[in-house]
């Protein structure tokens, strides 16, 4: 009888694009990668904002409504808190509190994810809706995927929806 | 996050190099030595520096 040793795997679907949920997703991702997990993050819908090249508001995308939404949503620097956003003051306040407590900020967490070779993927369907192309994202985004390939890449591991 | 930063710094070193990590009591102090050994690194020493701060030396 033979047994195959599967490397531990974690796949996170980053949907919400909220600042606090992105911090949670990246903390789980980097913490797991640091102890040897194979980690995938699949960015979809609002989550796509976290991996845009333009980190602040810009008219990215094709088509009037796509560019309208693209501008309003912005990039990772505009990620709102999921509660008590106070018109955008809270993410800045949270970042200040995180620095003060010597906890990694969201941008530091994303940097750590890249250094730990975490696989970053973008959702094809949401990209189509928003008229985005792979060039609108940071170069570290590995591939554009649909559900079928996401299921294949996340097989035999745990999946989380954040 | 402490072990994440430790792992990233260790990955920049050559085999045989040592890394000094200053961390706080609680989860970091429990987690870093254990995870380092699990990942194949060698924990040379763990010492209390002051208040709740400890120093760990890890060899790659």
Backbone of each chain as ProteinMPNN parsed JSONL, in Angstrom:
{"seq_chain_A": "XXXXXXXXXXXXXXXXXXXXXXXXXXXXXXXXXXXXXXXXXXXXXXXXXXXXXXXXXXXXXXXXXXXXXXXXXXXXXXXXXXXXXXXXXXXXXXXXXXXXXXXXXXXXXXXXXXXXXXXXXXXXXXXXXXXXXXXXXXXXXXXXXXXXXXXXXXXXXXXXXX", "coords_chain_A": {"N_chain_A": [[0.852, -1.199, 0.0], [0.59, 2.182, -0.883], [1.21, 5.507, 0.211], [0.409, 8.892, -0.398], [2.032, 11.878, 0.373], [0.409, 14.779, 0.978], [1.021, 18.17, 0.438], [0.219, 20.706, 2.763], [-2.549, 22.801, 2.077], [-4.014, 25.957, 1.4], [-6.71, 27.836, 0.249], [-7.894, 30.972, -0.483], [-10.794, 32.839, -1.045], [-11.021, 36.001, -1.963], [-13.363, 38.208, -1.625], [-14.795, 40.413, -0.52], [-13.298, 42.85, -0.396], [-13.075, 44.62, 1.672], [-11.244, 46.572, 4.0], [-10.627, 45.528, 6.647], [-11.291, 42.849, 6.286], [-9.551, 42.16, 4.269], [-7.147, 42.405, 5.637], [-7.482, 40.29, 7.409], [-7.593, 38.141, 5.584], [-5.033, 38.274, 4.353], [-3.418, 37.963, 6.606], [-4.014, 35.373, 7.436], [-3.208, 34.064, 5.132], [-0.395, 34.697, 4.896], [0.562, 33.771, 7.367], [0.021, 31.049, 7.132], [1.51, 30.361, 4.854], [4.047, 30.833, 5.845], [4.443, 28.675, 7.519], [4.729, 26.594, 5.805], [2.506, 25.978, 4.157], [0.879, 25.638, 0.981], [-0.306, 28.347, -0.641], [-3.145, 29.943, -1.995], [-4.662, 32.864, -3.32], [-7.673, 33.993, -4.441], [-8.891, 36.563, -6.099], [-11.901, 38.279, -6.293], [-14.736, 40.133, -7.556], [-15.236, 42.808, -5.375], [-12.825, 42.302, -4.179], [-10.911, 42.448, -6.161], [-10.015, 45.038, -6.218], [-7.961, 45.191, -4.427], [-5.718, 44.27, -5.692], [-5.085, 45.929, -7.732], [-2.984, 47.813, -9.957], [-2.963, 50.595, -9.829], [-3.067, 52.191, -6.916], [-4.747, 54.016, -5.798], [-7.706, 56.064, -6.382], [-8.746, 55.803, -9.767], [-9.6, 56.066, -13.254], [-10.04, 53.252, -14.207], [-10.567, 50.482, -16.431], [-13.017, 49.411, -18.938], [-15.531, 51.118, -20.726], [-18.327, 53.18, -19.785], [-19.795, 52.77, -17.284], [-18.208, 50.871, -16.037], [-15.854, 52.29, -15.665], [-16.811, 54.268, -14.06], [-17.6, 52.878, -11.715], [-15.096, 51.806, -11.18], [-13.601, 54.08, -10.578], [-14.923, 55.054, -8.28], [-14.546, 52.923, -6.512], [-11.759, 52.615, -6.345], [-8.352, 51.75, -5.401], [-6.256, 49.604, -3.385], [-5.614, 51.448, -1.416], [-7.991, 52.692, -0.911], [-9.636, 50.946, 0.365], [-12.494, 50.205, 2.232], [-13.531, 50.095, 5.717], [-15.322, 47.305, 7.029], [-17.277, 47.809, 8.853], [-18.367, 50.777, 10.564], [-17.095, 52.763, 8.928], [-16.868, 55.507, 8.679], [-16.898, 57.384, 6.495], [-14.468, 56.8, 5.231], [-12.457, 57.534, 6.949], [-11.807, 55.677, 8.851], [-10.126, 53.413, 7.825], [-7.675, 54.743, 7.617], [-7.276, 55.498, 10.228], [-7.242, 53.013, 11.454], [-4.905, 51.961, 10.288], [-2.988, 53.608, 11.418], [-3.336, 52.839, 14.107], [-2.547, 50.191, 13.902], [0.133, 50.432, 13.194], [1.09, 51.652, 15.483], [0.729, 49.648, 17.388], [2.633, 47.987, 16.58], [1.919, 46.116, 14.637], [1.617, 44.449, 11.54], [0.881, 46.47, 8.687], [-1.749, 46.765, 6.171], [-0.587, 47.075, 3.607], [1.991, 46.157, 4.163], [1.425, 43.52, 4.722], [0.575, 42.592, 2.236], [2.953, 42.852, 0.836], [4.498, 40.975, 2.221], [3.144, 38.677, 1.511], [3.788, 38.484, -1.162], [6.57, 38.154, -0.981], [6.606, 35.663, 0.21], [5.885, 34.031, -1.804], [3.136, 33.526, -2.345], [0.354, 32.419, -4.21], [-1.282, 34.537, -6.382], [-4.395, 35.193, -7.753], [-6.696, 36.344, -10.293], [-10.165, 36.922, -10.773], [-11.856, 35.877, -13.604], [-14.518, 36.395, -14.5], [-15.463, 38.65, -12.969], [-13.608, 40.464, -13.841], [-14.282, 40.751, -16.497], [-16.789, 41.977, -16.319], [-16.072, 44.441, -15.211], [-14.466, 45.407, -17.17], [-11.698, 45.022, -16.992], [-8.18, 44.307, -17.492], [-5.385, 41.986, -17.352], [-3.194, 43.615, -17.195], [-4.026, 45.711, -15.643], [-3.583, 45.009, -13.126], [-1.29, 44.31, -10.335], [2.03, 43.177, -11.178], [2.645, 40.751, -9.951], [0.406, 39.144, -9.929], [-0.552, 35.992, -10.77], [-2.161, 34.546, -12.636], [-5.207, 34.592, -14.62], [-8.265, 33.369, -13.58], [-11.095, 31.093, -13.862], [-13.993, 29.617, -12.273], [-13.694, 26.8, -12.635], [-10.903, 26.316, -12.96], [-10.059, 27.413, -10.559], [-11.156, 25.592, -8.744], [-9.697, 23.372, -9.417], [-7.044, 24.148, -8.772], [-7.324, 24.494, -6.059], [-7.855, 22.096, -5.045], [-7.947, 19.345, -2.696], [-7.252, 20.914, -0.571], [-7.889, 23.435, 1.967], [-10.683, 25.655, 1.731], [-11.494, 29.08, 1.894], [-13.888, 31.719, 2.328], [-13.72, 35.095, 2.102]], "CA_chain_A": [[0.0, 0.0, 0.0], [1.411, 3.398, -0.897], [0.482, 6.729, 0.632], [1.013, 10.13, -0.936], [2.019, 12.973, 1.335], [-0.037, 16.011, 0.357], [1.467, 19.382, 1.126], [-0.956, 21.406, 3.259], [-2.921, 23.836, 1.129], [-5.114, 26.847, 1.791], [-7.116, 28.729, -0.833], [-8.799, 31.991, 0.046], [-11.506, 33.639, -2.038], [-11.103, 37.348, -1.386], [-14.511, 38.791, -2.319], [-15.389, 41.635, 0.03], [-12.539, 44.077, -0.648], [-13.061, 45.486, 2.849], [-9.925, 46.707, 4.625], [-10.434, 44.589, 7.756], [-11.341, 41.477, 5.77], [-8.292, 41.957, 3.533], [-6.123, 42.168, 6.666], [-7.694, 38.918, 7.889], [-7.215, 37.215, 4.517], [-3.582, 38.27, 4.184], [-2.782, 37.434, 7.819], [-4.155, 33.915, 7.344], [-2.398, 33.602, 4.004], [1.039, 34.764, 5.189], [0.831, 32.883, 8.5], [0.026, 29.668, 6.632], [2.652, 30.199, 3.945], [5.273, 30.813, 6.65], [4.648, 27.346, 8.105], [4.844, 25.575, 4.774], [1.326, 25.745, 3.336], [0.752, 26.128, -0.376], [-1.428, 29.266, -0.447], [-3.704, 30.628, -3.167], [-5.715, 33.836, -3.041], [-8.451, 34.225, -5.652], [-9.56, 37.852, -5.892], [-13.094, 38.409, -7.124], [-15.562, 41.314, -7.279], [-14.569, 43.917, -4.677], [-11.46, 41.882, -3.848], [-10.012, 42.847, -7.248], [-9.45, 46.365, -5.942], [-6.747, 45.051, -3.615], [-4.556, 43.9, -6.497], [-4.93, 46.86, -8.854], [-1.705, 48.541, -10.023], [-3.21, 51.946, -9.325], [-3.526, 51.937, -5.553], [-5.767, 54.988, -5.392], [-8.776, 56.172, -7.378], [-8.374, 56.087, -11.157], [-10.66, 55.601, -14.147], [-9.597, 52.024, -14.879], [-11.648, 49.66, -16.97], [-13.556, 49.838, -20.236], [-16.978, 51.38, -20.682], [-18.639, 54.268, -18.86], [-20.152, 52.321, -15.94], [-17.052, 50.185, -15.437], [-14.907, 53.317, -15.224], [-17.512, 54.959, -12.968], [-17.408, 52.051, -10.527], [-13.651, 51.689, -10.956], [-13.145, 55.298, -9.915], [-15.495, 55.127, -6.926], [-13.964, 51.893, -5.651], [-10.334, 52.88, -6.15], [-7.454, 50.609, -5.218], [-6.116, 49.129, -2.008], [-5.577, 52.579, -0.478], [-9.349, 53.166, -0.652], [-10.45, 49.86, 0.924], [-13.238, 50.686, 3.402], [-13.722, 49.169, 6.824], [-16.635, 46.693, 6.792], [-18.219, 48.495, 9.753], [-17.855, 52.044, 11.119], [-16.107, 53.287, 7.985], [-16.766, 56.955, 8.881], [-16.57, 58.036, 5.222], [-13.091, 56.569, 4.801], [-11.474, 57.922, 7.967], [-11.429, 54.508, 9.657], [-8.934, 52.663, 7.389], [-6.456, 55.509, 7.942], [-7.151, 55.418, 11.682], [-6.835, 51.624, 11.737], [-3.49, 51.805, 9.891], [-2.224, 54.285, 12.465], [-3.393, 51.997, 15.305], [-1.768, 48.987, 13.649], [1.564, 50.793, 13.277], [1.399, 51.958, 16.883], [0.818, 48.392, 18.136], [3.673, 47.181, 15.937], [1.286, 45.048, 13.87], [1.821, 44.747, 10.118], [-0.212, 47.185, 8.02], [-2.254, 46.001, 5.029], [0.419, 47.074, 2.539], [3.094, 45.286, 4.59], [0.934, 42.151, 4.599], [0.592, 42.248, 0.811], [4.373, 42.686, 0.498], [4.934, 39.702, 2.805], [2.529, 37.614, 0.711], [4.576, 38.382, -2.388], [7.867, 37.577, -0.614], [6.428, 34.254, 0.57], [5.44, 33.316, -3.015], [1.73, 33.134, -2.317], [-0.194, 32.548, -5.557], [-2.374, 35.513, -6.463], [-5.171, 34.99, -8.974], [-7.805, 37.273, -10.492], [-11.369, 36.26, -11.288], [-12.137, 36.273, -14.99], [-15.872, 36.926, -14.665], [-15.542, 40.025, -12.455], [-12.768, 41.305, -14.694], [-15.054, 41.022, -17.714], [-17.831, 42.951, -15.972], [-15.465, 45.749, -14.959], [-13.624, 45.789, -18.304], [-10.297, 45.071, -16.568], [-7.281, 43.318, -18.082], [-4.323, 41.586, -16.419], [-2.272, 44.745, -17.047], [-4.521, 46.663, -14.644], [-3.211, 44.496, -11.807], [0.14, 44.251, -10.033], [2.642, 42.112, -11.987], [2.732, 39.49, -9.2], [-0.787, 38.315, -10.148], [-0.02, 34.9, -11.575], [-3.033, 34.076, -13.706], [-6.628, 34.921, -14.529], [-8.933, 32.064, -13.479], [-12.533, 30.97, -13.661], [-14.3, 28.666, -11.195], [-13.168, 25.456, -12.907], [-9.488, 26.262, -12.623], [-9.902, 27.656, -9.129], [-11.441, 24.325, -8.064], [-8.572, 22.474, -9.688], [-5.869, 24.588, -8.021], [-7.558, 24.467, -4.616], [-8.224, 20.721, -4.693], [-7.208, 18.727, -1.589], [-6.843, 21.88, 0.45], [-9.035, 24.104, 2.573], [-11.108, 26.856, 1.02], [-12.162, 30.065, 2.758], [-14.508, 32.83, 1.608], [-13.569, 36.245, 3.011]], "C_chain_A": [[0.879, 1.236, 0.0], [0.562, 4.582, -0.448], [1.188, 7.948, 0.034], [0.909, 11.216, 0.119], [1.586, 14.251, 0.628], [0.481, 17.188, 1.143], [0.195, 20.096, 1.568], [-1.26, 22.573, 2.31], [-4.083, 24.66, 1.663], [-5.434, 27.76, 0.621], [-8.162, 29.694, -0.302], [-9.461, 32.723, -1.112], [-11.683, 35.006, -1.397], [-12.161, 38.114, -2.17], [-14.844, 40.208, -1.837], [-14.636, 42.921, -0.281], [-12.53, 45.03, 0.534], [-11.678, 45.443, 3.483], [-9.689, 45.644, 5.691], [-10.45, 43.142, 7.267], [-10.108, 41.151, 4.929], [-7.158, 41.688, 4.523], [-6.244, 40.733, 7.169], [-7.214, 37.913, 6.843], [-5.698, 37.121, 4.382], [-2.844, 37.767, 5.413], [-2.838, 35.915, 7.8], [-3.229, 33.365, 6.265], [-0.918, 33.582, 4.363], [1.406, 33.841, 6.344], [0.913, 31.435, 8.048], [1.223, 29.412, 5.747], [3.945, 30.084, 4.739], [5.522, 29.448, 7.273], [4.486, 26.244, 7.062], [3.595, 25.262, 3.966], [1.539, 26.278, 1.922], [-0.463, 27.066, -0.292], [-1.847, 29.939, -1.75], [-4.672, 31.691, -2.687], [-6.367, 34.18, -4.376], [-9.271, 35.492, -5.413], [-10.733, 37.982, -6.844], [-13.944, 39.588, -6.652], [-14.783, 42.401, -6.547], [-13.13, 43.577, -4.316], [-10.452, 42.299, -4.906], [-9.352, 44.195, -6.98], [-8.123, 46.276, -5.204], [-5.515, 44.753, -4.453], [-4.372, 44.807, -7.712], [-3.561, 47.52, -8.789], [-1.87, 49.934, -9.43], [-3.839, 51.817, -7.943], [-4.546, 52.949, -5.037], [-6.789, 55.13, -6.517], [-8.245, 56.545, -8.758], [-9.486, 55.549, -12.036], [-10.205, 54.364, -14.908], [-10.807, 51.266, -15.394], [-12.136, 50.188, -18.301], [-15.051, 50.051, -20.118], [-17.292, 52.387, -19.594], [-18.897, 53.769, -17.445], [-19.0, 51.618, -15.241], [-16.085, 51.221, -14.884], [-15.488, 54.107, -14.051], [-17.308, 54.192, -11.66], [-15.933, 51.957, -10.158], [-13.109, 52.887, -10.196], [-13.643, 55.342, -8.466], [-14.833, 54.133, -5.98], [-12.502, 52.168, -5.348], [-9.526, 51.616, -6.014], [-7.344, 50.273, -3.744], [-6.087, 50.276, -0.987], [-6.96, 53.102, -0.13], [-10.223, 52.098, 0.008], [-11.162, 50.337, 2.188], [-13.274, 49.643, 4.511], [-15.116, 48.558, 6.651], [-17.704, 47.245, 7.74], [-17.568, 49.797, 10.184], [-16.793, 52.671, 10.21], [-15.886, 54.785, 8.154], [-16.227, 57.644, 7.637], [-15.093, 57.908, 4.85], [-12.036, 56.964, 5.816], [-10.94, 56.686, 8.687], [-10.235, 53.717, 9.149], [-7.65, 53.402, 7.74], [-6.199, 55.422, 9.441], [-6.655, 54.031, 12.094], [-5.355, 51.424, 11.421], [-2.59, 52.444, 10.938], [-2.174, 53.419, 13.731], [-2.551, 50.745, 15.121], [-0.274, 49.282, 13.771], [1.978, 50.987, 14.715], [1.546, 50.672, 17.705], [1.848, 47.461, 17.526], [3.106, 45.951, 15.227], [1.455, 45.421, 12.398], [0.613, 45.479, 9.534], [-0.644, 46.364, 6.803], [-1.22, 45.946, 3.91], [1.617, 46.181, 2.875], [2.686, 43.82, 4.449], [0.952, 41.697, 3.142], [2.029, 42.0, 0.352], [4.887, 41.344, 0.985], [4.385, 38.541, 1.983], [3.326, 37.385, -0.565], [5.932, 37.733, -2.088], [7.764, 36.092, -0.28], [5.888, 33.429, -0.597], [4.029, 32.767, -2.941], [1.173, 33.37, -3.713], [-1.38, 33.499, -5.562], [-3.078, 35.336, -7.798], [-6.304, 36.001, -9.055], [-8.962, 36.534, -11.156], [-11.76, 36.791, -12.659], [-13.495, 36.959, -15.144], [-15.978, 38.381, -14.189], [-14.733, 40.968, -13.325], [-13.535, 41.705, -15.947], [-16.103, 42.087, -17.456], [-17.227, 44.35, -15.866], [-14.554, 46.196, -16.098], [-12.15, 45.879, -17.947], [-9.483, 44.019, -17.308], [-6.178, 43.015, -17.072], [-3.338, 42.737, -16.186], [-2.745, 45.781, -16.031], [-4.111, 46.243, -13.241], [-1.707, 44.527, -11.598], [0.751, 43.057, -10.781], [2.718, 40.76, -11.286], [1.483, 38.619, -9.35], [-0.413, 37.261, -11.181], [-0.856, 34.623, -12.82], [-4.443, 34.591, -13.515], [-7.373, 33.588, -14.548], [-10.448, 32.181, -13.469], [-12.735, 29.927, -12.573], [-13.643, 27.308, -11.408], [-11.705, 25.345, -12.518], [-9.246, 26.543, -11.145], [-10.126, 26.35, -8.36], [-10.278, 23.356, -8.221], [-7.375, 22.857, -8.816], [-6.06, 24.464, -6.515], [-7.921, 23.063, -4.126], [-7.351, 20.167, -3.577], [-6.695, 19.724, -0.571], [-8.088, 22.479, 1.074], [-9.383, 25.346, 1.784], [-11.844, 27.783, 1.979], [-12.719, 31.203, 1.923], [-14.484, 34.058, 2.524], [-14.045, 37.521, 2.324]], "O_chain_A": [[1.813, 1.333, 0.795], [-0.642, 4.639, -0.698], [2.416, 8.006, -0.023], [-0.157, 11.448, 0.688], [2.31, 14.759, -0.228], [0.396, 17.212, 2.371], [-0.799, 20.099, 0.842], [-0.354, 23.24, 1.811], [-5.006, 24.138, 2.288], [-4.538, 28.39, 0.06], [-9.181, 29.286, 0.256], [-8.791, 33.172, -2.041], [-12.404, 35.152, -0.41], [-11.885, 38.614, -3.261], [-15.137, 41.092, -2.642], [-15.253, 43.977, -0.418], [-12.024, 46.146, 0.415], [-11.024, 44.4, 3.499], [-8.681, 44.938, 5.657], [-9.705, 42.304, 7.776], [-9.672, 40.001, 4.882], [-6.305, 40.836, 4.273], [-5.24, 40.041, 7.336], [-6.515, 36.953, 7.169], [-5.142, 36.025, 4.306], [-1.758, 37.201, 5.289], [-1.852, 35.244, 8.105], [-2.561, 32.348, 6.45], [-0.248, 32.569, 4.161], [2.452, 33.193, 6.306], [1.765, 30.678, 8.515], [1.881, 28.379, 5.863], [4.842, 29.329, 4.361], [6.669, 29.086, 7.534], [4.149, 25.107, 7.392], [3.627, 24.344, 3.146], [2.278, 27.238, 1.704], [-1.545, 26.623, 0.092], [-1.012, 30.437, -2.506], [-5.43, 31.455, -1.746], [-5.697, 34.602, -5.318], [-10.219, 35.494, -4.629], [-10.583, 37.815, -8.054], [-13.876, 39.988, -5.489], [-13.765, 42.87, -7.055], [-12.303, 44.476, -4.163], [-9.274, 42.486, -4.603], [-8.251, 44.458, -7.464], [-7.268, 47.153, -5.327], [-4.39, 44.953, -3.995], [-3.595, 44.494, -8.614], [-3.033, 47.762, -7.703], [-1.044, 50.396, -8.642], [-4.987, 51.392, -7.807], [-5.134, 52.762, -3.972], [-6.735, 54.39, -7.5], [-7.428, 57.452, -8.912], [-10.239, 54.67, -11.615], [-10.005, 54.42, -16.121], [-11.914, 51.388, -14.869], [-11.734, 51.264, -18.746], [-15.754, 49.261, -19.488], [-16.594, 52.443, -18.582], [-18.297, 54.274, -16.497], [-18.823, 51.738, -14.029], [-15.559, 51.067, -13.782], [-14.759, 54.555, -13.166], [-16.905, 54.758, -10.643], [-15.565, 52.02, -8.985], [-12.279, 52.75, -9.298], [-12.879, 55.632, -7.546], [-14.586, 54.436, -4.813], [-12.054, 51.976, -4.218], [-9.946, 50.544, -6.448], [-8.223, 50.61, -2.95], [-6.486, 50.098, 0.164], [-7.112, 53.865, 0.824], [-11.42, 52.313, 0.194], [-10.514, 50.819, 3.117], [-13.07, 48.454, 4.267], [-16.016, 49.243, 6.164], [-18.898, 47.154, 7.453], [-16.343, 49.908, 10.173], [-15.721, 53.061, 10.674], [-14.817, 55.287, 7.805], [-15.244, 58.384, 7.694], [-14.53, 58.807, 4.225], [-10.845, 56.757, 5.582], [-9.776, 56.644, 9.085], [-9.376, 53.361, 9.957], [-6.654, 52.783, 8.114], [-5.055, 55.291, 9.877], [-5.783, 53.889, 12.951], [-4.632, 50.792, 12.192], [-1.554, 51.887, 11.301], [-1.122, 53.276, 14.353], [-1.911, 50.281, 16.065], [0.485, 48.51, 14.357], [3.054, 50.559, 15.133], [2.38, 50.602, 18.608], [1.937, 46.291, 17.898], [3.724, 44.886, 15.213], [1.436, 46.603, 12.057], [-0.532, 45.151, 9.845], [0.012, 45.386, 6.444], [-0.997, 44.886, 3.326], [2.186, 45.532, 1.997], [3.509, 42.976, 4.096], [1.301, 40.554, 2.847], [2.299, 41.073, -0.412], [5.615, 40.652, 0.274], [5.072, 37.539, 1.781], [3.518, 36.248, -0.997], [6.393, 36.872, -2.837], [8.724, 35.344, -0.465], [5.484, 32.28, -0.42], [3.758, 31.666, -3.42], [1.471, 34.386, -4.34], [-2.358, 33.297, -4.841], [-2.438, 35.329, -8.85], [-6.813, 36.462, -8.034], [-8.763, 35.645, -11.985], [-11.966, 37.99, -12.847], [-13.611, 37.975, -15.83], [-16.508, 39.237, -14.897], [-15.11, 42.122, -13.529], [-13.452, 42.846, -16.404], [-16.291, 42.994, -18.267], [-17.794, 45.321, -16.367], [-13.931, 47.254, -16.006], [-11.42, 46.696, -18.509], [-10.006, 42.978, -17.705], [-6.05, 43.702, -16.059], [-2.724, 42.832, -15.123], [-1.966, 46.632, -15.601], [-4.262, 47.004, -12.284], [-0.94, 44.738, -12.537], [0.079, 42.048, -10.996], [2.842, 39.728, -11.947], [1.499, 37.461, -8.935], [-0.016, 37.575, -12.303], [-0.322, 34.484, -13.921], [-4.838, 34.977, -12.415], [-7.141, 32.763, -15.432], [-11.009, 33.22, -13.118], [-11.768, 29.41, -12.014], [-13.096, 26.727, -10.47], [-11.305, 24.403, -11.833], [-8.332, 25.977, -10.545], [-9.377, 26.035, -7.435], [-9.921, 22.624, -7.297], [-6.76, 21.992, -8.192], [-5.086, 24.343, -5.772], [-8.248, 22.864, -2.956], [-6.161, 20.472, -3.507], [-5.795, 19.409, 0.209], [-9.208, 22.083, 0.751], [-8.507, 26.014, 1.234], [-12.69, 27.355, 2.763], [-12.112, 31.613, 0.933], [-15.128, 34.078, 3.573], [-14.0, 38.597, 2.921]]}, "seq_chain_B": "XXXXXXXXXXXXXXXXXXXXXXXXXXXXXXXXXXXXXXXXXXXXXXXXXXXXXXXXXXXX", "coords_chain_B": {"N_chain_B": [[2.197, 37.084, 12.962], [4.785, 37.591, 13.645], [6.32, 35.255, 13.202], [6.075, 35.154, 10.442], [7.539, 37.391, 9.588], [10.005, 36.602, 10.607], [10.484, 34.278, 9.113], [10.667, 35.372, 6.539], [12.998, 36.974, 6.803], [14.844, 34.961, 7.401], [14.86, 33.583, 5.0], [16.428, 35.157, 3.45], [18.987, 34.684, 4.224], [22.194, 32.888, 4.234], [22.964, 29.364, 4.372], [23.762, 28.268, 7.617], [24.063, 30.798, 8.61], [23.096, 33.126, 11.216], [20.146, 34.347, 12.862], [18.894, 36.984, 14.797], [16.126, 37.379, 16.81], [13.852, 39.605, 18.197], [11.204, 39.403, 20.379], [7.805, 39.4, 21.73], [6.33, 38.126, 24.78], [3.943, 35.414, 25.088], [1.877, 34.486, 22.372], [3.791, 34.898, 20.168], [6.265, 34.138, 21.43], [5.76, 31.493, 22.033], [5.184, 30.429, 19.537], [7.239, 31.076, 17.583], [9.828, 29.699, 18.149], [8.957, 27.01, 17.969], [7.757, 26.807, 15.382], [9.985, 27.464, 13.863], [11.71, 25.288, 14.293], [10.1, 23.27, 13.216], [10.154, 23.983, 10.566], [12.653, 23.305, 9.907], [14.788, 24.822, 10.829], [17.408, 25.772, 13.198], [17.061, 26.295, 16.617], [19.021, 28.231, 18.509], [19.259, 29.654, 20.95], [17.134, 30.915, 23.616], [16.356, 33.719, 25.266], [15.439, 35.807, 28.074], [15.028, 39.228, 27.837], [14.138, 41.859, 28.808], [11.382, 43.033, 30.783], [8.586, 42.151, 28.947], [9.947, 41.212, 26.808], [11.726, 39.018, 24.689], [14.682, 37.307, 23.477], [15.569, 35.52, 20.614], [17.775, 33.226, 19.094], [18.308, 32.039, 15.906], [19.43, 29.497, 13.762], [20.145, 29.082, 10.334]], "CA_chain_B": [[2.978, 37.908, 12.024], [6.198, 37.544, 14.028], [6.988, 34.19, 12.493], [6.102, 35.515, 9.017], [8.703, 38.287, 9.401], [11.192, 35.775, 10.882], [10.671, 33.394, 7.955], [11.123, 36.191, 5.414], [14.397, 37.331, 7.043], [15.65, 33.738, 7.294], [14.991, 33.181, 3.597], [17.453, 35.993, 2.813], [20.311, 34.303, 4.734], [22.852, 31.686, 3.711], [22.975, 28.248, 5.317], [24.782, 28.457, 8.657], [23.933, 32.152, 9.178], [22.183, 33.191, 12.364], [19.239, 35.49, 12.931], [18.462, 37.311, 16.156], [14.746, 37.869, 16.765], [13.332, 40.126, 19.463], [9.756, 39.285, 20.32], [7.119, 39.513, 23.019], [5.775, 36.931, 25.42], [2.616, 35.05, 24.588], [1.866, 33.684, 21.155], [5.067, 34.888, 19.429], [7.289, 33.369, 22.135], [5.427, 30.057, 21.917], [5.108, 30.012, 18.137], [8.443, 31.221, 16.749], [10.788, 28.58, 18.253], [8.356, 25.758, 17.505], [7.629, 26.841, 13.92], [11.338, 27.464, 13.282], [12.197, 23.911, 14.287], [9.273, 22.514, 12.262], [10.571, 24.354, 9.217], [14.007, 22.813, 9.677], [15.843, 25.72, 11.315], [17.865, 25.353, 14.527], [16.949, 27.339, 17.63], [20.265, 28.174, 19.289], [18.99, 30.079, 22.335], [15.967, 31.739, 23.908], [16.603, 34.355, 26.565], [14.599, 36.925, 28.469], [15.838, 40.446, 27.809], [13.583, 42.727, 29.854], [9.907, 43.105, 30.791], [7.987, 41.014, 28.248], [10.692, 41.01, 25.558], [12.673, 37.899, 24.674], [15.548, 37.254, 22.299], [15.785, 34.152, 20.128], [18.767, 33.13, 18.018], [17.957, 30.91, 15.046], [20.442, 29.254, 12.734], [19.537, 28.534, 9.117]], "C_chain_B": [[4.46, 37.852, 12.361], [6.924, 36.45, 13.278], [7.06, 34.474, 10.995], [7.329, 36.38, 8.731], [9.996, 37.504, 9.604], [11.505, 34.924, 9.659], [11.21, 34.174, 6.757], [12.593, 36.575, 5.586], [15.302, 36.113, 6.894], [15.872, 33.35, 5.831], [16.066, 34.005, 2.879], [18.863, 35.564, 3.212], [20.88, 33.083, 4.027], [22.782, 30.608, 4.778], [24.085, 28.452, 6.331], [24.708, 29.848, 9.273], [22.96, 32.115, 10.34], [21.366, 34.463, 12.332], [18.831, 35.718, 14.375], [17.066, 37.919, 16.058], [14.339, 38.369, 18.145], [11.815, 40.039, 19.385], [9.146, 39.338, 21.716], [6.628, 38.158, 23.505], [4.425, 36.599, 24.821], [2.768, 34.262, 23.311], [3.177, 33.721, 20.362], [6.12, 34.017, 20.106], [7.025, 31.873, 22.031], [5.62, 29.591, 20.491], [6.436, 30.023, 17.393], [9.446, 30.073, 16.911], [10.236, 27.284, 17.665], [8.266, 25.724, 15.987], [8.992, 26.817, 13.248], [11.867, 26.049, 13.196], [11.415, 23.069, 13.286], [9.685, 22.783, 10.831], [12.015, 23.973, 8.942], [15.124, 23.75, 10.102], [16.239, 25.277, 12.718], [17.76, 26.512, 15.508], [18.156, 27.226, 18.547], [20.002, 28.565, 20.745], [17.726, 30.929, 22.419], [16.272, 32.408, 25.24], [15.711, 35.568, 26.798], [15.47, 38.168, 28.512], [15.395, 41.413, 28.896], [12.073, 42.757, 29.71], [9.332, 41.909, 30.02], [8.705, 40.707, 26.93], [11.723, 39.899, 25.695], [13.489, 37.933, 23.402], [15.769, 35.802, 21.914], [16.847, 34.193, 19.042], [18.478, 31.856, 17.242], [19.029, 30.751, 13.99], [19.776, 28.605, 11.52], [20.145, 27.187, 8.768]], "O_chain_B": [[5.305, 38.039, 11.485], [8.021, 36.671, 12.767], [8.023, 34.07, 10.343], [8.062, 36.145, 7.77], [10.968, 37.703, 8.877], [12.653, 34.856, 9.22], [12.097, 33.7, 6.047], [13.361, 36.512, 4.626], [16.394, 36.21, 6.333], [16.937, 32.85, 5.468], [16.558, 33.602, 1.825], [19.836, 36.021, 2.613], [20.177, 32.351, 3.33], [22.566, 30.903, 5.954], [25.217, 28.769, 5.965], [25.242, 30.06, 10.361], [22.122, 31.22, 10.451], [21.81, 35.505, 11.851], [18.471, 34.783, 15.089], [16.853, 38.87, 15.306], [14.463, 37.652, 19.137], [11.208, 40.539, 18.439], [9.845, 39.323, 22.729], [6.529, 37.193, 22.747], [3.831, 37.42, 24.122], [3.689, 33.456, 23.179], [3.641, 32.67, 19.919], [6.798, 33.238, 19.436], [7.961, 31.077, 21.949], [6.147, 28.506, 20.246], [6.736, 29.087, 16.653], [9.883, 29.514, 15.905], [10.937, 26.555, 16.962], [8.649, 24.733, 15.365], [9.148, 26.219, 12.183], [12.407, 25.642, 12.168], [11.997, 22.243, 12.582], [9.577, 21.905, 9.975], [12.548, 24.276, 7.874], [16.288, 23.511, 9.778], [15.52, 24.512, 13.361], [18.305, 27.588, 15.263], [18.3, 26.244, 19.276], [20.464, 27.89, 21.664], [17.309, 31.566, 21.452], [16.431, 31.72, 26.249], [15.291, 36.252, 25.865], [16.526, 38.171, 29.144], [16.167, 41.75, 29.793], [11.547, 42.528, 28.621], [9.569, 40.764, 30.406], [8.16, 40.037, 26.053], [12.481, 39.837, 26.663], [13.075, 38.496, 22.388], [16.107, 34.963, 22.749], [16.835, 35.07, 18.178], [18.409, 30.761, 17.799], [19.485, 31.727, 13.394], [18.954, 27.7, 11.658], [19.757, 26.574, 7.773]]}, "name": "protein", "num_of_chains": 2, "seq": "XXXXXXXXXXXXXXXXXXXXXXXXXXXXXXXXXXXXXXXXXXXXXXXXXXXXXXXXXXXXXXXXXXXXXXXXXXXXXXXXXXXXXXXXXXXXXXXXXXXXXXXXXXXXXXXXXXXXXXXXXXXXXXXXXXXXXXXXXXXXXXXXXXXXXXXXXXXXXXXXXXXXXXXXXXXXXXXXXXXXXXXXXXXXXXXXXXXXXXXXXXXXXXXXXXXXXXXXXXXXXX"}
